[in-house]
Amino acid sequence: MQPKNVFAGQYLDRMAHLRQNPAWMEEARADPASRVAPVWNSRNLIVDADPVRAALVELAALPAQSRVPDNLILLGKFGEGFVFGAEIESLEAPILAPGTRFEDLRAIASTLSVAEAGLLAYARAMVSWRRRHRFCGSCGSPTLSARSGHAVVCLNAACRIEHFPRIDPAIIVLVSDGDRALLGRQASWPPRRFSTIAGFVEPGESLEDAVAREVLEETGIVVGSLQYQSSQPWPFPASLMLGFSAHAASTEIKRRDNELEDARWFSRQELAAGLALLPPRQSISFRLIEQWFDAGSSVPLRDIQGTEPWPQSQSR
């Protein structure tokens, strides 16, 4: 099997079959070995070391309002103990332990271990979902946490709808004509930043149709054959990136919408010369470019091109 993308992998036992057991939730809360992966302002707590590490804290270390059962989301068994996700709601970042800080996960994911990067992404995604579902989307009534934090139930007796976490599927594709790769850039990105073409899957649309539509809308390029490559959880806030490679059936770029500021064909030689600043290495977009590049180069892309983290406002 090919290596997993960052944030993916079987890094913990989710123990989903026990989520409806309230006694199990209480047992996990009472276990001295249990820890919390706190999230504040969409940032994860890390140990400020070299390399950085995930900071997992005891339940008692959380502010009182953050450790109430309705705020705790049981993620599963990680190592020797249970781990919860919990949001800390405050204007200022709380100091939970010396040598720790809250950091945007996109900025430090590549320096974390595979398991810790996945765990923090999971915590961030669940906390983000819970924050956005405090009220029922059907009747507007408050909701209450259920299934160990993996569902919320409407408190309106006439409604009682149960809501579950949802993800937003998005395609991301490296289009090539063989010798060149098609990359685009948004106006808000740093100078010279280019990436693969991406976009959300629309209702009633297959993944293959979404690939063809997004490439055509953003660049005017017609996609011929395509192949699924891999996927990556991308909790910014709730995407699942589905990666493809595709062969271009046309080559003339005609931007049809305002999604991209620019779109260009890049040869391997141009990328090796640094004419484009590529996405960070923890992203599936870099992985797709890397696979294409390395297939036609004697020197791996990672040995040639440096990358920088995404700006925090960007989602892919």
N, C-alpha and C positions, 0 to 999 in steps of 0.2 A: 504494500500500500504506500501511496505517496505521503510525504510528511503533512501533518495537519497545519492548517492556517492558524495564525494567532487568534486566541479566544475560543478555538474549537478543541475538542478532545474529551476523553472520559476522565476528567480530572477529579471527579467526586462521585459518590453514590447518591443519586437524587432521592432514592427511597420513596418514589412516588406512590407506591402501593400502601404506604402508611399515613399519607397526608390527611386522610379522613378520620384518623384515630386521635381524638383529643388527648388521650392518656400518653401517647407517644410525644406529642408536642410538649406536654407538661414535663415529661421525663427529660426531654432535650433541654428545656429551660432550666431545670434543676441540676443538670449534670455539671459538675465543676470544670470539666474539660471543654464545655461548650464555649464558643467564641462568636464574636460579631464582626462582620465586615461593614463598618459604618459608611454611609454616603451623606455628604453635605454639599448642597448646591451642585449636584450632579458630579461631584468629585469623590474619589476614593481615598481612604486613609492609607498612607504608606510610611514605612520606616525610611528615614532620610539617611541612607547608607550608600555604599558603592560596591555592588549594584544595589538599587533600591529593592525593598521587599514589601509584600503586603503586610499591613498592620492589622492583626486580628486581636480584638480586645475582649476582656471579660464583660459579661452583661452588666455587672455592677458599675463598670466604668462609664457607661452611657448616662447622659442626663436622664433624670427620672421620667420625663415625658416621652423619651425616645424608647424606653424599654418596656412600655406597656404591651401586653400581648397583641393588641390590634395592630401595633406598629412593626412587630417582628415577623419576618418571613423566613421560614426554615428552608435553607438551601439544600441541606443534606449532610452526609458524613464526609468530612474532609480530613484525611489523615486519621488521627485517633479520636477525634471529637466531632460534635455537631457544629455547624456554622450557620448563623442567621445573617440575613441582610436587614438593615434598619436605617431609616432616614433620620438625620438630625436636622431639626428645623430651628434655625437661628440666623440672625443677620450676620453675625461674626462667626468665623470658623472656631469651634471649640478646640482647646488643647487637651487631648485625651492622654497623652504620655509624652515625656521628653523625647526629642529626636524623631517625632512624627509630624507629618503634615498632610493636608488634603491636596490632591493633585489630579488634573485632568488625565484620564486613563490613556487617551490617545498620545499624550506626550511621553509616557513612560512605559507603555506596554511592551516595547521591544527589549527593555532591560529587565523585565520580570521573568521568572520561570514560567514555562508553559502552563503549569497547573495554577499558579497564582494569577496570571493574566486572565485565564478563563474564569476563575472564581470571582475576581473583581468585576469582570464584565457581566457575569450572571447577577451579582448583587446590584449593580447599577441598573440593569435592565428591569429587574423586578421592582426595585424602589421607584423607578420612573413610572412603571405601569400603575403601581398602587397610588402614587400621587395624582395620577390623571383619572382615577376611578373612585374618588371619594364620594361621588354622587352617581346615582343610577342614570344611565344614558337613555332609559326608556321613560321614567316618570320624574326624575330629578330629585328623588329622595336620597338621604344619606345611605351609605353602604357600610357593611360590617365585614371584617376579614373572616375568611373561612378556609378550610382545607389547608391548615398550617400556613396561611398567607398566600396560597396559590389560587385563590378565588375570592370574590367579594359578593355578598348577598344584599339585595335591596331590602331595607328595613320597612318599606311600605307593605303592610299586610295584603293589600289588594294587588301588589305587583310581585314581590319576592323573586325577581329575576336574579339568576346567578351569572356573574360575569367572570370570564377567564382571561388570562394574559393572551395578547395577540401580537403577532409579528407582522412586519410589512415586507413582503418579498420584493426584492429589487434585483434586476439583472445588471451585470457588469461584464463588458466584453472587450477583448483585444481583437480588433479587426486588422487583418494583414492582407496585402496583395502578394505576399511571398517575401519580397525583399524589404518592404517598408511596413511600419506599424502606424495605424491611425490613432492620433491622440488629440484631445481637446483641452481647453482651459476655460474656467469661469473668470469673470472680471474681478471678483473679490479675492482671487488667489494671489499669492506672492508672484513677483515677476518671474517669468520663464517656467512657472509650474504648469505641467501638462499631465494628464492622466487618461485612463481608458474611458470609454463611453459607458454611461450608466443611467439608470432610471427605474422608477417604480413600475411594477406590473399592475395593469389596470384590471378592473372587474371584467370577467368574461374573456380574458386574454390568456393564451398559453405562454409559457416562458419563451418558446421559439418565436412566437409572434411579437412578444415584447422586445426581444433583441432586434428583430428586423425593424420594428416601428421606431424605437429609440435612435438607432443608428441613422435611419433615413431622416427623421425629424431634425436631429441635431447637426448632421453633416451632409445630407443628401446622398450618402453612399448606399448602394443596394447590397444587401448581404446575400451571399450564396450559401454554401454549406457552412454548418456550424457544429461545434462539439462542446458538450459540457465538460468543465475542468474540475471545479471544486466549489465549496461554499464556505462562507465565513459569517458567524454571528457578528453583528455590528450594532451594539447597543447605544446608538447615538441618534435617536433614543431607542428604536426598536426594530431595526432592519435585519433581514437575513439576505446577505449578498450571495447571489447565485452566479458563479463565474463561468464564462464561455470564451472560446476562441472561435473566430469566424473568418471565412475567406471572402474578400470583397469581389462582388460581381461587376462593380464599376469603380472608377478612381477619381472622378471629378467632384471636388468638394463644393457643395452649395448649402450653406447653413439656412435652414428653413424656419427656425424659431430663434428666440433670444436667450436660450439656455446657455449657450457657449459664446464667449468673446472671440475665440479663435479655434480653428481645427486645422491640423496639418498632418502630412505624411512624414515620418521620420525613418531614416535608414539606421541600421545598426551602427554604422560609422558616425552618424550624427549624434546618436545617443551616447556613444563612447566618448565623443568630443565634448559632451556636456552642453549641447545646444538646448536641452530641455532638462528642467529640474523635475525629477520623478517623485512619485508619491513615497511615503515612508514605508520602510520594509515590513512593518507589521500589517500592512493593508493587502487585501487580495488583489488590488489593482497593480501593485508592484509585482506580486507573484505572477500575474498573467503576463506582464511585460517581460519579466525575467525568463519565463518558460520559452516565450517566442525568441528572445534575444539569444539565450544560451544554446538554442537548437541550431543556430547558424554562426556561432562564435567560438573560437578556441579559448577565449578568456571569459570567465563568468562575469555577468553584469555586476554582481556584488563586489567584485574585486576592482571595478572600474568607477562606478557611479555612487556618490554619496547621496543621501536623502535627508530631509528635514521633516519634523512633525507637521501634521496638518494644523492650520489655525483652528482654534476651538470652535469657531462658528461653522465650520464645514462638516458635512455629514458623510462624506465618502472620500 
